[in-house]
Amino acid sequence: MDLKFQHTYVKLLAFDLLSLAQTPSLSSSDPIFFSRLGKSLSRAEILGIVTTRDHKPNKFLKFTIDDGTGCISCILWLNQLTSPYFSRRSPPDVRLIADMAAHFASEIKIGVVARVRGRISSYRGAVQITVSDVVIERDPNAEIFHWLNCIKLARNCYGVAAPCK
């Protein structure tokens, strides 16, 4: 298994993300790992239109990104201030993370074009993105530019054994 993309935000279209192979992992932190053409992936960047939005205050924001090739569920956790996962971190750091998540949640509205980066995860067998950051795109060319980048990277980088150019 090629691990060179393991900790890189790989630009993918929804079609590619939905076709990733899921394999159970021996690690307890990531129970499932994902691969594409023998290359292990853990993080992804997608771009598309927000088509659904389910907000549970102080818990999570679940939304869907549609890029024209498919729809990807995204989960943005908003429970940093109450989660035991964050209890080991310093309170100012946790407050900053919570504020950033709340800011991202306030920007995600149905119909906006959003660039989402995060960890590839699985919920009930379906691929999703656990969000680490969101950028609302205002450039009308952002979607086609993302598509072209994804196609170029898939041909020249992700789908071959040669080094990326």
C-alpha positions as a Markdown table, in Angstrom:
| # | Residue | x | y | z |
|---|---|---|---|---|
| 1 | Met | 0.0 | 0.0 | 0.0 |
| 2 | Asp | 1.4 | 3.4 | -1.1 |
| 3 | Leu | 1.2 | 5.8 | 1.9 |
| 4 | Lys | 2.6 | 9.0 | 0.3 |
| 5 | Phe | -0.9 | 10.6 | 0.2 |
| 6 | Gln | -1.8 | 9.5 | 3.7 |
| 7 | His | -1.7 | 12.9 | 5.4 |
| 8 | Thr | -2.3 | 15.1 | 2.3 |
| 9 | Tyr | -5.6 | 16.8 | 1.4 |
| 10 | Val | -6.2 | 15.0 | -1.9 |
| 11 | Lys | -8.5 | 17.0 | -4.3 |
| 12 | Leu | -11.2 | 14.6 | -5.4 |
| 13 | Leu | -14.5 | 14.7 | -7.2 |
| 14 | Ala | -17.5 | 13.2 | -5.4 |
| 15 | Phe | -17.5 | 10.3 | -7.9 |
| 16 | Asp | -13.9 | 9.4 | -6.9 |
| 17 | Leu | -14.6 | 9.8 | -3.2 |
| 18 | Leu | -17.7 | 7.5 | -3.3 |
| 19 | Ser | -15.7 | 4.8 | -5.2 |
| 20 | Leu | -12.9 | 4.6 | -2.6 |
| 21 | Ala | -12.1 | 1.1 | -1.3 |
| 22 | Gln | -12.8 | 0.8 | 2.4 |
| 23 | Thr | -10.7 | -1.7 | 4.4 |
| 24 | Pro | -10.8 | -2.4 | 8.2 |
| 25 | Ser | -7.7 | -1.0 | 9.9 |
| 26 | Leu | -5.7 | -2.4 | 12.8 |
| 27 | Ser | -5.5 | 1.0 | 14.3 |
| 28 | Ser | -8.0 | 2.1 | 16.9 |
| 29 | Ser | -7.9 | 5.7 | 16.0 |
| 30 | Asp | -9.0 | 5.1 | 12.4 |
| 31 | Pro | -11.2 | 1.9 | 12.3 |
| 32 | Ile | -11.4 | 2.0 | 8.5 |
| 33 | Phe | -8.9 | 3.2 | 6.0 |
| 34 | Phe | -9.6 | 4.3 | 2.4 |
| 35 | Ser | -7.6 | 3.7 | -0.8 |
| 36 | Arg | -7.7 | 4.5 | -4.4 |
| 37 | Leu | -5.8 | 2.5 | -6.9 |
| 38 | Gly | -3.5 | 1.1 | -4.1 |
| 39 | Lys | -2.8 | 4.5 | -2.6 |
| 40 | Ser | -3.9 | 5.0 | 1.0 |
| 41 | Leu | -5.9 | 8.2 | 1.6 |
| 42 | Ser | -7.0 | 9.8 | 4.8 |
| 43 | Arg | -7.8 | 13.4 | 3.9 |
| 44 | Ala | -9.7 | 15.1 | 1.0 |
| 45 | Glu | -10.7 | 18.4 | -0.4 |
| 46 | Ile | -14.0 | 18.7 | -2.2 |
| 47 | Leu | -15.8 | 21.7 | -3.8 |
| 48 | Gly | -19.5 | 22.0 | -4.7 |
| 49 | Ile | -22.9 | 23.4 | -3.8 |
| 50 | Val | -24.4 | 22.9 | -0.4 |
| 51 | Thr | -27.7 | 21.1 | -1.0 |
| 52 | Thr | -28.8 | 20.0 | 2.5 |
| 53 | Arg | -28.1 | 21.4 | 6.0 |
| 54 | Asp | -29.0 | 19.7 | 9.3 |
| 55 | His | -27.9 | 21.8 | 12.3 |
| 56 | Lys | -28.0 | 20.5 | 15.9 |
| 57 | Pro | -26.8 | 23.4 | 18.1 |
| 58 | Asn | -23.7 | 22.6 | 20.2 |
| 59 | Lys | -23.5 | 19.1 | 18.7 |
| 60 | Phe | -22.9 | 19.1 | 14.9 |
| 61 | Leu | -23.8 | 20.4 | 11.5 |
| 62 | Lys | -24.3 | 17.8 | 8.9 |
| 63 | Phe | -24.5 | 19.1 | 5.3 |
| 64 | Thr | -24.2 | 17.7 | 1.8 |
| 65 | Ile | -21.9 | 18.9 | -1.0 |
| 66 | Asp | -23.0 | 18.3 | -4.6 |
| 67 | Asp | -20.2 | 18.8 | -7.2 |
| 68 | Gly | -22.2 | 17.4 | -10.2 |
| 69 | Thr | -20.6 | 13.9 | -10.1 |
| 70 | Gly | -22.3 | 12.9 | -6.8 |
| 71 | Cys | -23.2 | 14.1 | -3.3 |
| 72 | Ile | -20.9 | 13.8 | -0.3 |
| 73 | Ser | -22.1 | 14.1 | 3.3 |
| 74 | Cys | -20.0 | 16.3 | 5.6 |
| 75 | Ile | -20.0 | 16.5 | 9.3 |
| 76 | Leu | -18.8 | 19.5 | 11.2 |
| 77 | Trp | -18.6 | 18.8 | 15.0 |
| 78 | Leu | -19.7 | 21.7 | 17.2 |
| 79 | Asn | -19.3 | 19.9 | 20.6 |
| 80 | Gln | -15.7 | 20.9 | 21.4 |
| 81 | Leu | -16.6 | 22.6 | 24.7 |
| 82 | Thr | -18.4 | 19.5 | 26.1 |
| 83 | Ser | -16.6 | 16.6 | 24.4 |
| 84 | Pro | -14.2 | 14.5 | 26.6 |
| 85 | Tyr | -11.9 | 14.3 | 23.6 |
| 86 | Phe | -10.9 | 17.9 | 24.0 |
| 87 | Ser | -10.6 | 17.8 | 27.9 |
| 88 | Arg | -6.8 | 17.1 | 27.7 |
| 89 | Arg | -6.2 | 20.3 | 25.7 |
| 90 | Ser | -5.7 | 23.8 | 27.1 |
| 91 | Pro | -9.0 | 25.7 | 27.5 |
| 92 | Pro | -7.9 | 28.6 | 25.3 |
| 93 | Asp | -7.1 | 26.2 | 22.4 |
| 94 | Val | -10.4 | 24.4 | 22.8 |
| 95 | Arg | -12.3 | 27.8 | 22.8 |
| 96 | Leu | -10.4 | 28.8 | 19.6 |
| 97 | Ile | -11.3 | 25.5 | 17.9 |
| 98 | Ala | -15.0 | 25.9 | 19.0 |
| 99 | Asp | -15.1 | 29.4 | 17.7 |
| 100 | Met | -13.7 | 28.4 | 14.3 |
| 101 | Ala | -16.2 | 25.6 | 14.0 |
| 102 | Ala | -19.1 | 27.9 | 14.9 |
| 103 | His | -17.8 | 30.4 | 12.3 |
| 104 | Phe | -17.7 | 27.7 | 9.6 |
| 105 | Ala | -21.2 | 26.5 | 10.6 |
| 106 | Ser | -22.6 | 30.1 | 10.3 |
| 107 | Glu | -21.2 | 30.4 | 6.7 |
| 108 | Ile | -22.6 | 27.1 | 5.4 |
| 109 | Lys | -26.0 | 27.9 | 3.8 |
| 110 | Ile | -28.0 | 26.0 | 1.2 |
| 111 | Gly | -27.0 | 27.1 | -2.3 |
| 112 | Val | -23.5 | 28.4 | -1.6 |
| 113 | Val | -20.4 | 27.0 | -3.2 |
| 114 | Ala | -18.1 | 25.7 | -0.5 |
| 115 | Arg | -14.6 | 24.2 | -0.5 |
| 116 | Val | -14.4 | 21.6 | 2.3 |
| 117 | Arg | -11.3 | 19.9 | 3.6 |
| 118 | Gly | -11.3 | 17.2 | 6.2 |
| 119 | Arg | -10.7 | 13.6 | 7.2 |
| 120 | Ile | -12.3 | 10.9 | 5.1 |
| 121 | Ser | -14.5 | 8.8 | 7.4 |
| 122 | Ser | -17.4 | 6.4 | 7.2 |
| 123 | Tyr | -20.8 | 6.5 | 8.9 |
| 124 | Arg | -23.0 | 3.5 | 8.6 |
| 125 | Gly | -21.0 | 2.3 | 5.7 |
| 126 | Ala | -21.2 | 5.5 | 3.7 |
| 127 | Val | -18.2 | 7.7 | 3.0 |
| 128 | Gln | -18.3 | 11.2 | 4.5 |
| 129 | Ile | -15.9 | 14.1 | 5.3 |
| 130 | Thr | -15.3 | 15.0 | 8.9 |
| 131 | Val | -14.7 | 18.7 | 8.3 |
| 132 | Ser | -11.5 | 20.5 | 9.4 |
| 133 | Asp | -12.1 | 23.7 | 7.4 |
| 134 | Val | -14.6 | 25.4 | 5.1 |
| 135 | Val | -14.1 | 28.2 | 2.6 |
| 136 | Ile | -17.1 | 29.8 | 0.8 |
| 137 | Glu | -16.1 | 30.4 | -2.8 |
| 138 | Arg | -17.2 | 33.6 | -4.4 |
| 139 | Asp | -15.3 | 33.1 | -7.7 |
| 140 | Pro | -17.8 | 31.7 | -10.3 |
| 141 | Asn | -14.9 | 29.8 | -11.9 |
| 142 | Ala | -14.0 | 27.9 | -8.7 |
| 143 | Glu | -16.0 | 24.8 | -9.6 |
| 144 | Ile | -14.6 | 24.3 | -13.1 |
| 145 | Phe | -11.1 | 25.1 | -11.9 |
| 146 | His | -11.5 | 22.4 | -9.1 |
| 147 | Trp | -12.8 | 19.9 | -11.7 |
| 148 | Leu | -9.8 | 20.6 | -14.0 |
| 149 | Asn | -7.4 | 20.2 | -11.0 |
| 150 | Cys | -9.0 | 17.0 | -10.0 |
| 151 | Ile | -8.8 | 15.5 | -13.5 |
| 152 | Lys | -5.2 | 16.6 | -13.9 |
| 153 | Leu | -4.1 | 15.2 | -10.5 |
| 154 | Ala | -6.0 | 11.9 | -11.1 |
| 155 | Arg | -4.2 | 11.4 | -14.4 |
| 156 | Asn | -0.7 | 12.7 | -13.4 |
| 157 | Cys | -0.4 | 12.0 | -9.7 |
| 158 | Tyr | -3.0 | 9.8 | -8.0 |
| 159 | Gly | -3.4 | 7.2 | -10.7 |
| 160 | Val | 0.2 | 6.5 | -11.6 |
| 161 | Ala | 3.3 | 5.3 | -9.8 |
| 162 | Ala | 5.4 | 8.3 | -11.1 |
| 163 | Pro | 6.0 | 11.3 | -8.8 |
| 164 | Cys | 3.6 | 14.3 | -9.0 |
| 165 | Lys | 4.5 | 17.2 | -11.2 |
